[in-house]
Each structure stands twice: as C-alpha cells, then as structure tokens.
Amino acid sequence: MVYFLDFDSSKLPEEEAEVVICGSGIGGLTTAIVLKELGVDPLLLTRGVGNTYYSQGGIACALHPHDSPYLHALDTQRAGRGLCKEDTLRILVDEGIQRLADLRRWGVSFDPETTIEGGHSFPRVYKVKDYTGRAIYEALWKRVRELGIEVLMGELQEILGEDRVEGILYYDGSLKFIRTSVLVLATGGAASMFLHTSNPVRVRGDALGIALRKGLTLLNPEFVQFHPTVVKNTSILISEAVRGEGALLLNSKGERFVDELQPRDVVARAIYRQIIEGGEVFLDLRPLKNKGIDLKERFPTIYHMLRDLGYNPKEQPIPITPAAHYYIGGVEVKSYGETTFEGLYAVGECACTGVHGANRLASNSLLEGVVFGHRTAYKVFHQLSTLKKAKTKIFRNKREGKGKPPYTFEDLRRLMWETCGLERREESLEEGLQRLTNWLQSWKNWEPNVENRQLFDISLTAMATFSCALWRKESRGVHYRKDYPYEREEYRRDSEYRLEAHLML
Ligand SMILES: Cc1cc2nc3c(=O)[nH]c(=O)nc-3n(C[C@H](O)[C@H](O)[C@H](O)COP(=O)(O)OP(=O)(O)OC[C@H]3O[C@@H](n4cnc5c(N)ncnc54)[C@H](O)[C@@H]3O)c2cc1C
C-alpha cells in the first residue's frame, strides 16, 4: 500500500460517515438511494457529472413478451467474444426488469416505444429521446435531494487503512478527512486518458489508480471501446442511431469508404485509417431529410449541440474522429460489488463484473450501473452490522519532494492514442510503456500535491492498460492487435493487473 500525499489526519478537519459513496453517476446514485431507503445514512462525494449524464442511446432490458433475458444474454455474449461471466451476466439480464421499475418509480419517464441498437436482436432499448442519461441523472439526483442524502463536492485522494477501509481523504479546496469503514467506488471509467474521447473531464480514471495503490486487481484494462463518431476537437458524441437512420460517412473526397452499419469497432478503425493516411472524415446527416426525418425533432440534443458548436447539420457534413468511449475493464468485483479489500466496493464503469466480456453491447452499461448499484447497497447494508470500528487513530504519510512530473496529462493522452489506441502492435506498445515507465520513475520527487496525485493515479491506470494490451497477443472484441489479427484460444481468459512493486520503490 502506497500513499501519494503528505498528510497527518490529526491536523485535518474530520467527520465520520457510515458509508461513503464516491461518484454521482448511475452506479453511485443508485447505491446511495437504495441504502438510504434501507435506513442507512450514506455520504455522497463527487466532483460533478460523469458519463451517465451524457448517455444518449438508452438502457437495455428484455421486457417485451416476445423478448427474453435469455436472448439478451445471448446477444451480450456474442459481443463479448467468449469472455462474459455467466453468473453476473445472468444477474444483469434478469434483474434489469426490477431495476427498470425502480428507475420509473424514481421518476424516469421512458418513451413508450423501445428501439433496437447494434448487436441487439430485439428492440429492447428504453430511451428518453436522445437524452436518456440526462433524464436518469436528473430523476436520481432529485430523489437524492428528496431523501436528504448528504452530498459533498470534492475529489477522492487517498483510501486510508492497512488491511481494510478506515477512512478517506478528499480535497475540496483543502484536504479533509472522513472516518468510515465502507467506501463504494462509483467513479466511472478511464477512456478520457486518450487524446480523443467522448468522456467528460471529470471522469478521469484516477480512482482506479488509487485502487491499484491499495493492492487491488484490475481486470481486462486493455479492452477500451472506441466510438466511431465524436465531433472533431470536442468530446461530443453523435449516436449510432443517426447512422441507423441514414447518415453517411464521407472521406476528404466526399466519398463513402465503409458500410456505416458495420459493428462499432470496424467502422471506428476504418475512420482511423482514413485519418492516419492524412485525410479527414465527415458525418453527413443531410440524407435523413430524404427519409422524412426531422433531425431537430428526432435528435434534439445532437442537433442543438452541433448548432452550439457553429455547425448546421442540415446543410453541412460534420468533421468527426473516432474516440475512446468506454473502459470495459475495472476493479475486480464479485456479484455484490465486493472487492478483495475489506470495506471497499466498486460499481458501474470503474468495476469489472465481467458482464461485457471483450466488448460492451450498446446500452448495457447504464443497466449494469443500476443493477449492481442496487445489489451493492444491499450487501453493504448487511455488512454494516458486522463491521468492526476503525482501529487506527491517526493516519500519517511523510513525503517531501519539490519536483514536477516530466510530462502533462495531455502528453499522456497523446501517448495513449498513438501507441495504445485503435490499432496496437508489439513495438508501439512497448515503446509507449517504456516512455510511461520513464516518466514515472521520478515520482517520489514530485511535489505531493493534488494535481500531481491525479496525474500519478491516471498514469497507473494507463500502465495497467499498456501492460495487458501487450500481454494479450491476439485480437478479441475491442482489442485489436495488428500483429495478431485473430482470436487465439489460449487468451480466452481475463487479463489481470496488479501494481508492480518495482514501480513504487
Ligand atoms: C457520450 C456517452 C454516451 C453514452 N451512451 C450510453 C448509452 O446510451 N447507454 C449506456 O448504457 N451507456 C452509455 N454510455 C456509457 C455510460 O454512460 C457509462 O458507462 C455509465 O454512465 C457509467 O456510470 P457510472 O455511474 O459508473 O459513472 P459516471 O456516470 O461516469 O460517473 C462517475 C462519477 O465519479 C466521479 N468521480 C470520478 N473520479 C472521482 C474522484 N477521484 N473523486 C470524486 N469523484 C470522482 C465523477 O465526478 C462522476 O460523478 C455512454 C457514455 C458516454 C460518454
């Protein structure tokens, strides 16, 4: 276990909480609401809106009489390329039905009609126009307020305790200490560590680095899903549904170069090829009009976001890039969010329940957040009665250091994009990993402040991604190795990453 910051808890403002939940996306909000409804007083710590808010498509659930959880599981397994965990997948598809009812009970008004998305064999995606995530986020947030759940705006810095959770440090302009025996990480993914990403800045993957420093294992961190169409130089995503309705992809010559309805990774790589060969790629939404679709009516969020950026999608093709979108790997958890560290749980995108395998089926991640958030709350509720009180009185870590990291977050993002992106190869992965290792070598001399802590922890997550991308000498799901373009039976298993001791010395 390694702390980054220099601190003495006896000199910090202190408070106590039964349970701290870190993150206010669908995973964290669900856990908080269910715990509160069970009579527990959780404290919600967050640095602001995450991916949930920006979700456009919807949430998958097999409710229709002609559909079934079994079919939903089959579709998910097909996408997951042999790596979906059967027990958690069954939970996901079975319990989705109850959890969708919870979302409705908490105030989400889904559209009456469902849609179909890539990889699903049935129209089982529940949506609220093209702003499902925002609708869910707002309803859950309202419920949090109604229930009087305490919310702190701040950033998790350290998890305290040698062999179990005994507290946390967070930063909200100054460092503060919370004594607690339970921490639920609901901190989202890490796709923002790539130069091009659809993720907002508050979701950075640093909490995965904090978990690594606690000795936790990350599973499958090499599986990063890239979305084909994010508006160039922004993190604004244009949903696949637009291509489903007839939007076309054009290269610099104005020509089509790929079947727009192929799977996400195939389309993303085709676009990437055009770009690295010096071209540009555009998404042309004008054909929607010929099909009698009013863009503004059918895709109001996308339309208004594009207008705000100065584009008129009814008249001009939009420049786009593929971008890192979803982090499939995460902290190894059991089916109730339990990690291997006592008192520490993880839910949502930061956790790896194994339901997605090597590729996430569209609209399964909001579902994962609400299903496993609910289960985690129940497990925490039961465990509270047996948890021992924290034994350590004061937590200290002495660190000096006046140095600056030899790189910035932007440097890291560029490195990830160039050497560990859509097309991976042994030499470039090794080169990228070596560069990152060199950067990290001086970490003990870095000034122990919160900015450097964040960069350090994101870099640990990046290290996990590199290491497992190198280890997986095959192409499977979203992990594409140009030098090993096929699946290989010996790799039909999860990759695991724990912090290597030499890094910390
Ligand atoms: C543009 C976009 C569209 C998407 N569309 C869909 C879709 O249609 N359907 C679907 O199923 N999925 C979709 N996804 C994926 C889905 O949104 C996410 O997987 C899901 O919302 C993750 O929820 P979460 O609760 O795990 O984390 P998030 O919603 O990402 O929330 C993470 C929270 O953790 C907080 N946090 C992080 N680190 C710290 C820290 N150190 N200290 C304090 N707080 C911290 C953040 O502030 C935030 O509150 C989409 C994602 C994006 C980006």
The ligand as a Gaussian input file, in Angstrom:
#p B3LYP/6-31G(d) Opt

LIG

0 1
 C      -21.331000      10.256000     -24.617000
 C      -21.672000       8.939000     -23.969000
 C      -22.823000       8.257000     -24.344000
 C      -23.155000       7.046000     -23.733000
 N      -24.327000       6.422000     -24.065000
 C      -24.698000       5.310000     -23.393000
 C      -25.973000       4.715000     -23.618000
 O      -26.764000       5.188000     -24.410000
 N      -26.296000       3.602000     -22.908000
 C      -25.445000       3.033000     -21.994000
 O      -25.798000       2.015000     -21.374000
 N      -24.241000       3.598000     -21.763000
 C      -23.854000       4.714000     -22.419000
 N      -22.636000       5.273000     -22.159000
 C      -21.800000       4.692000     -21.099000
 C      -22.416000       5.055000     -19.748000
 O      -22.785000       6.405000     -19.773000
 C      -21.463000       4.845000     -18.587000
 O      -20.834000       3.611000     -18.683000
 C      -22.197000       4.929000     -17.270000
 O      -22.997000       6.073000     -17.225000
 C      -21.191000       4.946000     -16.134000
 O      -21.864000       5.245000     -14.958000
 P      -21.040000       5.322000     -13.611000
 O      -22.005000       5.560000     -12.508000
 O      -20.144000       4.147000     -13.486000
 O      -20.037000       6.561000     -13.796000
 P      -20.234000       8.052000     -14.316000
 O      -21.603000       8.374000     -14.689000
 O      -19.164000       8.291000     -15.321000
 O      -19.904000       8.898000     -13.011000
 C      -18.634000       8.876000     -12.416000
 C      -18.681000       9.775000     -11.208000
 O      -17.472000       9.646000     -10.462000
 C      -16.988000      10.940000     -10.097000
 N      -15.542000      10.819000      -9.858000
 C      -14.605000      10.223000     -10.629000
 N      -13.408000      10.253000     -10.005000
 C      -13.593000      10.896000      -8.828000
 C      -12.739000      11.266000      -7.739000
 N      -11.431000      10.968000      -7.738000
 N      -13.291000      11.927000      -6.699000
 C      -14.608000      12.253000      -6.678000
 N      -15.471000      11.914000      -7.676000
 C      -14.952000      11.258000      -8.726000
 C      -17.391000      11.815000     -11.272000
 O      -17.397000      13.162000     -10.917000
 C      -18.807000      11.261000     -11.536000
 O      -19.726000      11.821000     -10.650000
 C      -22.286000       6.484000     -22.758000
 C      -21.133000       7.169000     -22.399000
 C      -20.813000       8.386000     -22.986000
 C      -19.570000       9.103000     -22.560000

